[in-house]
Amino acid sequence: MSKFFVTNSATVSGRIDSVVENSQYKTCFKWSENGIYALSTEKLKINNVNASTTTDGFIIVTGTMVWGTDGQCVDENVLLQVADTFDGSPDSIRKNAIGNYSVVLMRNGNLCILGEATGYYDIFYYSYGDIWAISNSLYDLAKVLNEHLTVDINNIAEYILQGGILLGGTFFKEINRLVGFNYIHIDKKNFQVINEEILYPLATCSLEKSVEQYKDASIHFAKKMGHAFGKPTQMMTGGLDCRLLLASELAVGIAPDLYYGSGNSFITNTFDKDLEIDRMYCEKFNLNLINDSWGTPSPVDKYWDEYLLLFGFYYSAYGASKNVFESFMESPNDFQTLGQVGELYRSLPWIDNLNKNYFTIDEYLNTFYLPDNFENLLPDTGVKQHLYEKLLKICQLYNLDPMHLALEDVFYLSNERRKTADSVMVNLLNLIRYSSYQHADYNVMCAGRVKNEYLSDSRFMLHCLNAIYPEVLDIPVFSHCTMRKFNRNMMTLDSQINHKKEAFRHNVYWLFKILRWVKQRIINNDSKTNAEMRYLIDCLRRMDKFQILNIRARQDNRKVLSYIMLLKALETLK
C-alpha cells in the first residue's frame, strides 16, 4: 500500500529487497515467477491487504483507491473485483474507482501498470536494453539503478523554477513518470508506454448548471471517501481551496478534524489568521482542531538524513522538519485531506489582465510560467527553450493551437504543471496512511472546467460553496495575506473587512511586523531567516557541482532550499 516495485531483472530485484530490508517499510507481498519479480510494502501507520494472487497472476494496488458505487476501501475481496473487472483497458478500472493510486496487474504473463486518469499519483519507469523496472518511489528506483542513470540538468533547472517537471520527466534521463494519459503494457516481447486521449471537455452551460454539476461531483467524492475511511484529518487554511473540501464533507454529514501547523521560518511559512479562521470553523460547526508546532530545527538540515531514508525525494517537503513529519505520522485518523490543486477552479490574474480572448504559448511562458527574476536565478542552461518545447508538446497532446489558445485552455497547461508541482504531499502522505486530492478527481475536474468568465474573482468557487454548504461562507476568508468577507447579496468577496477597528488593528499588526524586521535584520542582523539562509548558502557553495542556481538567487529562499535538498539526495545515490 505504500510502495511497489516490479522488474524483470533478478539483480535489480535483489537490490530492491535489500533497500526494503534496511528501511522502516514492511514487505507484505512478493512475487517471483517466470522472470517477473514484484514486491509491495505496507503503509507506515496502517496494516491492510494491498496485494493478492489471482487465478492467472497477481494484483497490487498502492496509494488510495476507493472502489465501487458504495465506496469500498481496498481489501482482498476488492482486489479480486478490480482484477476481474479489468478488460485490457485502464478505463474499465478507472470508471469504478476514485482516488490517487497505482494498479499493477499481471494476467497470463502480461503486465499492465496504470494510475488514475488525472496522473497525480507517482509511477516511475525505467526501460533500457533488456532491463525494465517500475516503482512509485523514484528515490528507491534510482538507488538500485544508479550506475545506469544520467542526471538531466534541464529537468533539474525546471524543477528549481516550478517545483515540478512537465510531461513525465524526472531528475534522470533514463527514468520517466506516467502522467495519467498513458499506461504501461508488458508482454513477453515488448515494453510499451501507451498513450491515451484523456480530455476535460469545457462546460458551455450556464453558471447555475455548472455549479450544480460541480456540487454533485464534489459531494459524490466526499461521500465515497467518508464511507471508506470515516472521519478525515483535514489540513485547513482560511482560503477557498480547503473550504470547498470542508463544505463537501459537512454536506454529507462528515465532521473532519481540522489540522493547522504553526511554523517559525520561511520554510514553514504559516499565518496566525489561518489559525484564527480554523478556530472559527471549529466553534461554528463543533469540530476538533489540532494545532501542532511546525518549528524548523537548527541547523535546518538536522534531520535530513533520517527523513531522506524514510521518504526519499519527498523528504524536501517543509524542509524535512521533524515537527512536521511527526505530526503527519501521529495524525489520529486513517485518511488525510488537503486543498491542493484548487487553483484550477479560479482564473489566473495575468489571464484576467489580458485585453483579448486568447493568448499564445510565448505569452504563457514569458508572462506567467517563468518567474520575474528568471535571469538572475539561472545561468544560461537552455532551460527556456527546454520549457518552450514541452509547452508545445502539451498543445499537441490536447489539440491546442499554440498561437491562439482560448482563455479556458490554460486549464490544460496548469494541470500538467500541477501534476508534479502539487503532487508531493499526496504521495508523501500515502506512504504513511490514506490521502487523496478531491480537487484532482477526474469527475470534479471535468465539472470544474468552465468558462473563464465564471472563474474570475473566484466567482465559480463562491457559487459552488454557496450551493454545497452555504454556512462555510459565514466565516471570513483569508487569502493572499488579506482578510475578506463574503457579500451574499453580490456573491463576491469584499476586498477587505472594512471597518475602523479592523483597519486600525491591521495597521498596528503590520507596523509591529515592520519594526521587528528592522530590528532583526538591520540592527541585530541575526534573525532566524538570515541565519538559515547563511547556512544554506554555505551548503550551496559546497554542494553545487551542477552550477545551475545562481548564487545571487539567495533571496529566493525556497528555491535555494529545494535545490540543496535535491543535491543532498542525489549525492546519497552513489
QUIUR-V254327 format. One record per backbone hydrogen bond with DSSP energy under -1.0 kcal/mol. CO is the residue of the C=O (numbers start at 1). NH is the residue of the N-H. Records with the same first field share a line. If there is no record, write none. Layout:
CO->NH ; NH
This chain:
1->63
3->41
5->39
6->134
7->37
9->13
10->14
11->15
12->16
13->17
14->18
15->19
16->20
17->21
18->22
20->23
26->42
29->40
31->38
33->36
36->33
37->7
38->31
39->5
40->28 ; 29
41->2
50->61
52->59
56->108
57->54
58->106
59->52
60->104
62->102
66->98
67->72
72->67
75->79
76->80
77->81
78->82
79->83
80->84
81->85
82->86
89->92
90->93 ; 94
91->95
93->96
94->97
96->68
98->66
100->64
102->62
103->114
104->60
105->112
107->110
110->107
111->186
112->105
113->184
114->103
116->119
123->178
124->135
125->176
126->133
128->131
131->128
132->8
133->126
134->6
135->124
137->141
138->142
139->143
140->144
145->148
146->149
150->173
152->156
153->157
154->158
155->159
156->160
157->161
158->162
159->163
166->169
168->177
171->152
176->125
181->196
183->194
184->113
185->192
186->111
190->187
192->185
194->183
206->210
207->211
208->212
209->213
210->214
211->215
212->216
213->217
214->218
215->219
216->220
217->221
218->222
219->223
220->224
221->225
222->226
223->227
224->228
225->229
226->230
232->257
233->337
234->259
238->478
240->244
242->246
243->247
244->248
245->249
246->250
247->251
249->254
250->253
257->234
258->290
259->236
260->292
262->294
268->270
271->275
272->276
273->277
274->278
275->279
276->280
277->281
278->282
279->283
280->284
281->285
282->287
288->258
290->260
292->262
299->302
301->304
303->307
304->308
305->309
306->310
307->311
308->312
311->314
312->315
313->316
314->317
316->319
317->320
321->325
322->326
323->327
324->328
325->329
326->330
334->434
335->233
337->235
339->342
341->344
342->345
343->346
348->352
349->353
351->354
359->405
360->364
361->365
362->366
363->367
364->368 ; 369
365->370
371->374
373->377
374->378
377->550
379->381
382->386
383->387
384->388
385->389
386->390
387->391
388->392
389->393
390->394
391->395
392->396
393->397
394->398
395->400
396->399
401->404
402->361
405->359
406->409
407->410
408->411
409->412 ; 413
410->414
411->415
412->416
413->417
414->418
415->419
417->420 ; 421
418->422
423->427
424->428
425->429
426->430
428->431
429->432 ; 433
431->44
432->45
434->336
438->441
441->445
442->446
443->447
444->448
448->450
449->203
451->454
452->456
454->460
455->347 ; 458
456->459
458->462
459->463
460->464
461->465
462->466
463->467
464->468
465->469
469->472
470->473
471->474
477->484
479->482
482->479
483->497
484->477
485->494
487->491 ; 492
492->487
499->503
500->504
501->505
502->506
503->507
504->508
505->509
506->510
507->511
508->512
509->513
510->514
511->515
512->516
513->517
514->518
515->519
516->520
517->521
518->522 ; 523
519->524
520->525 ; 526
527->531
528->532
529->533
530->534
531->535
532->536
533->537
534->538
535->539
536->540
537->541
538->542
539->543
540->544
543->545
548->379
550->553
551->554
553->556
555->557
556->560
557->561
558->562
559->563
560->564
561->565
562->566
563->567
564->568
565->569
566->570
567->571
568->572
570->573
571->574
